[in-house]
Amino acid sequence: LPAARRGGRGGEDGMEVVKANGGLLTDAEVRELIDDRLRERRMDEEMAQRPANPQRDEVQDDVLQYLEHCRTAEVSVEAVAECFKRLLELNLGLTEAEIVQIVNTVPRSNVEVFVTVEECMERLSEDNVNAILGVVRDTLGERFATGEEPGEEEAEEEE
């Protein structure tokens, strides 16, 4: 897991590998990981230390292109870590997978929380769901409360 989510400092950039395949990653964390690897790859290729790998490059490019259109496209890993931490602090019995899904989908309504959290009606009260939405709004950005999607402003300006 990224050091930011674990509450640690990690390396120079706040990231360190603790355990390979040690947990679930949010979209923002995957984006940062691939960006870091792309920078390393470009440096290695420039120094001819490692040959190009077209299949890997294509997969990474496809993943980045997909992530650019997600709700969390412009969210920092630090904001994700804060959201994750605050959702855990609510002590609602959310699983790590449910929290990752909440962070990735950035729910804006009770209905979106209900489809993300398993057996939500049995496990959470309306106040609990509203608390989740409040944490998401406070940590990942106010624009999500209004339903604004990444790139919508640009699309509206072009019209």
CORDAHU-V681341 format. One record per residue. N is the residue number from 1. RES is the residue in one letter. SS is DSSP state (H for helix, E for strand, L for the rest). PSI is psi in whole degrees, -180 to 180 (999 if undefined). OMEGA is omega in whole degrees, 0 to 359 (999 if undefined). Layout:
{{N & RES & SS & PSI & OMEGA} {N & RES & SS & PSI & OMEGA}}
This chain:
{{1 & L & L & 147 & 176} {2 & P & L & 143 & 181} {3 & A & H & -34 & 181} {4 & A & H & -39 & 181} {5 & R & H & -31 & 180} {6 & R & H & -10 & 180} {7 & G & L & 3 & 179} {8 & G & L & 176 & 181} {9 & R & L & -36 & 180} {10 & G & L & -153 & 181} {11 & G & L & -161 & 181} {12 & E & L & -39 & 182} {13 & D & L & 10 & 180} {14 & G & L & 3 & 182} {15 & M & L & 141 & 172} {16 & E & L & 147 & 179} {17 & V & L & 120 & 179} {18 & V & L & -44 & 180} {19 & K & L & 122 & 178} {20 & A & L & 137 & 181} {21 & N & L & 39 & 185} {22 & G & L & 5 & 180} {23 & G & L & -178 & 180} {24 & L & L & 147 & 178} {25 & L & L & 144 & 174} {26 & T & L & 167 & 178} {27 & D & H & -42 & 181} {28 & A & H & -39 & 179} {29 & E & H & -38 & 177} {30 & V & H & -44 & 179} {31 & R & H & -45 & 180} {32 & E & H & -41 & 179} {33 & L & H & -46 & 180} {34 & I & H & -41 & 177} {35 & D & H & -44 & 178} {36 & D & H & -44 & 180} {37 & R & H & -35 & 178} {38 & L & H & -42 & 177} {39 & R & H & -46 & 178} {40 & E & H & -43 & 181} {41 & R & H & -45 & 180} {42 & R & H & -41 & 179} {43 & M & H & -44 & 180} {44 & D & H & -42 & 181} {45 & E & H & -38 & 177} {46 & E & H & -35 & 180} {47 & M & L & 4 & 179} {48 & A & L & 32 & 178} {49 & Q & L & -24 & 182} {50 & R & L & 131 & 179} {51 & P & L & 159 & 178} {52 & A & L & 151 & 178} {53 & N & L & 94 & 187} {54 & P & H & -37 & 181} {55 & Q & H & -46 & 178} {56 & R & H & -46 & 182} {57 & D & H & -42 & 181} {58 & E & H & -43 & 179} {59 & V & H & -47 & 180} {60 & Q & H & -42 & 179} {61 & D & H & -41 & 178} {62 & D & H & -42 & 179} {63 & V & H & -46 & 179} {64 & L & H & -41 & 179} {65 & Q & H & -42 & 176} {66 & Y & H & -47 & 184} {67 & L & H & -26 & 178} {68 & E & L & -21 & 183} {69 & H & L & 7 & 178} {70 & C & L & 160 & 178} {71 & R & L & -29 & 182} {72 & T & L & 19 & 185} {73 & A & L & -35 & 185} {74 & E & L & 13 & 182} {75 & V & L & 135 & 180} {76 & S & L & 156 & 177} {77 & V & H & -33 & 178} {78 & E & H & -41 & 178} {79 & A & H & -39 & 177} {80 & V & H & -45 & 180} {81 & A & H & -41 & 179} {82 & E & H & -43 & 178} {83 & C & H & -47 & 180} {84 & F & H & -48 & 181} {85 & K & H & -46 & 183} {86 & R & H & -33 & 176} {87 & L & H & -40 & 176} {88 & L & H & -41 & 182} {89 & E & H & -19 & 178} {90 & L & L & -18 & 179} {91 & N & L & 50 & 181} {92 & L & L & 4 & 181} {93 & G & L & 21 & 178} {94 & L & L & 139 & 177} {95 & T & L & 164 & 177} {96 & E & H & -41 & 180} {97 & A & H & -40 & 179} {98 & E & H & -40 & 179} {99 & I & H & -43 & 178} {100 & V & H & -43 & 178} {101 & Q & H & -41 & 178} {102 & I & H & -46 & 180} {103 & V & H & -42 & 182} {104 & N & H & -37 & 183} {105 & T & H & -17 & 180} {106 & V & L & 69 & 183} {107 & P & L & 143 & 180} {108 & R & L & -6 & 182} {109 & S & L & 164 & 178} {110 & N & H & -40 & 181} {111 & V & H & -42 & 180} {112 & E & H & -33 & 175} {113 & V & H & -41 & 182} {114 & F & H & -36 & 180} {115 & V & H & -12 & 180} {116 & T & H & -38 & 184} {117 & V & L & 123 & 180} {118 & E & L & 135 & 180} {119 & E & L & 44 & 186} {120 & C & H & -43 & 183} {121 & M & H & -33 & 180} {122 & E & H & -30 & 187} {123 & R & H & -30 & 188} {124 & L & L & 142 & 174} {125 & S & L & 171 & 177} {126 & E & H & -37 & 177} {127 & D & H & -39 & 177} {128 & N & H & -46 & 180} {129 & V & H & -43 & 178} {130 & N & H & -34 & 177} {131 & A & H & -41 & 177} {132 & I & H & -48 & 179} {133 & L & H & -37 & 178} {134 & G & H & -43 & 178} {135 & V & H & -44 & 180} {136 & V & H & -47 & 181} {137 & R & H & -43 & 183} {138 & D & H & -34 & 186} {139 & T & H & -35 & 184} {140 & L & H & -9 & 173} {141 & G & L & 140 & 180} {142 & E & H & -30 & 183} {143 & R & H & -25 & 180} {144 & F & H & -26 & 179} {145 & A & H & -26 & 181} {146 & T & H & -8 & 178} {147 & G & L & 11 & 180} {148 & E & L & 127 & 180} {149 & E & L & 154 & 176} {150 & P & L & 136 & 177} {151 & G & L & -8 & 181} {152 & E & H & -39 & 180} {153 & E & H & -44 & 180} {154 & E & H & -43 & 181} {155 & A & H & -40 & 179} {156 & E & H & -37 & 180} {157 & E & H & -32 & 182} {158 & E & H & -25 & 184} {159 & E & L & 999 & 999}}
